[in-house]
Amino acid sequence: MTPLTRSLAVLAFSVFPLLAQPGVEMPGPGSGLGSGPRGGRMARALDLTEAQKSSIHAIHEKHRPEMAARRETARQAQTALQTAFREAATPEAQLRALHDKASAARFEMMLAGRSIRQEVDAVLTPEQRAKAADLRGTAQAHRRERMHHLRKAAGMTS
């Protein structure tokens, strides 16, 4: 595998979350308390009250349009970068600019997710916040492990 191919593969694997199909409802990024099966498991694990569930749902609904727009911006920036990489005539300076734009879009999503998580954390008790942080850490470790296996299967790591 050439270094360029390997770099492109790593880049592709690193942005899988951004490539979700438009229109598919996803939990709020970073909170672990969004709608859907994952959010339901987290809510049960934290033993949320009905008032907490309602507040958290309102937080996610409030940010849903903003996050959808940020996801779309990041998806478009990533698509532009991938398209430019396929073109042999694309100058390096343009690739760097497109990479910076895609990275900035991902970072904006991360910041927005952080803000949402902070709003959600304000609804939780100290014990629930600690447990949520622990559960998020466990989930992150599992994602890293899955990515390692995917990279290993693709021959990008030993």
C-alpha positions in Angstrom: 0.0 0.0 0.0 1.5 3.4 -1.0 1.8 6.1 1.6 -0.8 8.2 -0.2 -3.3 5.3 -0.3 -2.6 4.6 3.4 -3.1 8.3 4.3 -6.4 8.4 2.3 -7.6 5.2 4.0 -6.8 6.6 7.5 -8.5 9.9 6.6 -11.6 8.0 5.4 -11.7 5.9 8.6 -11.4 9.0 10.7 -14.5 10.6 9.2 -16.9 7.7 9.1 -19.1 9.5 11.7 -19.4 12.5 9.3 -20.6 10.3 6.5 -24.0 9.5 8.0 -26.8 9.5 5.6 -28.6 12.9 5.5 -32.0 12.7 7.2 -31.0 9.9 9.6 -31.6 11.0 13.1 -28.5 10.7 15.3 -28.1 11.3 19.0 -26.6 14.6 20.0 -22.8 14.4 19.5 -20.7 13.8 22.5 -23.6 13.7 25.0 -24.3 10.0 24.9 -27.8 10.9 26.0 -29.5 11.5 22.6 -32.5 9.8 21.2 -32.4 6.3 19.9 -31.2 3.0 21.4 -27.9 4.3 22.7 -29.5 7.3 24.4 -32.1 5.0 26.0 -29.4 2.7 27.4 -27.6 5.7 28.8 -30.8 7.1 30.3 -31.5 3.7 32.0 -27.9 3.4 33.2 -28.1 6.8 34.8 -31.6 6.3 36.2 -32.8 9.6 34.8 -36.0 11.1 36.2 -38.8 12.0 33.8 -37.9 15.7 34.3 -34.3 15.0 33.4 -35.3 13.0 30.3 -37.6 15.9 29.2 -34.9 18.5 29.8 -32.3 16.5 27.9 -34.7 15.9 25.0 -35.4 19.7 24.9 -31.6 20.4 24.8 -31.1 18.0 21.8 -34.2 19.4 20.0 -32.9 22.9 20.5 -29.6 22.1 18.9 -30.8 19.6 16.2 -31.0 22.1 13.3 -27.6 23.6 14.2 -25.9 20.2 14.4 -27.6 19.1 11.1 -26.1 22.1 9.4 -22.7 21.5 10.9 -22.8 17.8 9.9 -23.7 18.8 6.3 -20.9 21.5 6.2 -18.4 18.9 7.4 -19.7 16.3 4.9 -19.4 18.7 2.0 -15.9 19.8 3.1 -14.8 16.1 3.4 -16.3 15.3 0.0 -14.5 18.2 -1.6 -11.2 17.1 -0.1 -11.7 13.5 -1.3 -12.6 14.6 -4.8 -9.6 16.9 -5.0 -7.3 14.0 -3.8 -8.5 11.9 -6.7 -7.5 14.6 -9.2 -3.8 14.3 -10.0 -3.7 17.9 -11.2 -4.8 19.3 -7.8 -2.0 21.5 -6.4 -0.7 20.7 -3.0 -1.7 24.2 -1.7 -5.3 23.6 -2.7 -5.3 20.2 -1.0 -3.9 21.8 2.2 -6.6 24.5 2.1 -9.3 21.8 1.6 -7.9 19.7 4.4 -7.8 22.8 6.7 -11.5 23.5 5.8 -12.5 19.9 6.5 -10.6 19.9 9.8 -12.1 23.2 10.9 -15.6 21.8 10.1 -15.0 18.7 12.2 -13.6 20.8 15.0 -16.7 23.1 15.0 -18.8 19.9 15.4 -16.7 18.8 18.3 -17.1 22.2 20.0 -20.8 22.2 19.4 -21.0 18.7 20.8 -19.0 19.8 23.8 -21.4 22.6 24.4 -24.4 20.3 24.2 -22.7 17.9 26.6 -22.1 20.7 29.1 -25.8 21.7 28.9 -26.8 18.1 29.5 -24.3 17.7 32.3 -25.9 20.7 34.1 -29.2 18.7 34.2 -27.5 15.6 35.9 -26.6 15.1 39.5 -22.9 14.9 40.4 -23.2 11.1 40.6 -24.9 10.8 37.2 -22.2 13.1 35.7 -19.5 10.8 37.0 -21.2 7.7 35.7 -21.9 9.3 32.3 -18.3 10.3 32.0 -17.2 6.7 32.8 -19.7 5.3 30.3 -18.5 7.7 27.6 -14.9 6.7 28.3 -15.8 3.0 27.9 -17.7 3.7 24.7 -14.7 5.7 23.3 -12.4 2.8 24.2 -14.6 0.4 22.3 -14.7 2.7 19.2 -10.9 2.9 19.3 -10.7 -0.9 19.5 -13.1 -1.3 16.5 -11.1 1.2 14.5 -7.9 -0.7 15.3 -9.4 -3.9 14.0 -10.7 -2.2 10.9 -7.2 -0.7 10.2 -5.6 -4.0 10.9 -8.0 -5.8 8.5 -7.2 -3.1 5.9 -3.4 -3.8 6.4 -2.7 -0.4 7.7 -1.3 -1.5 11.1 0.2 -4.6 12.6 
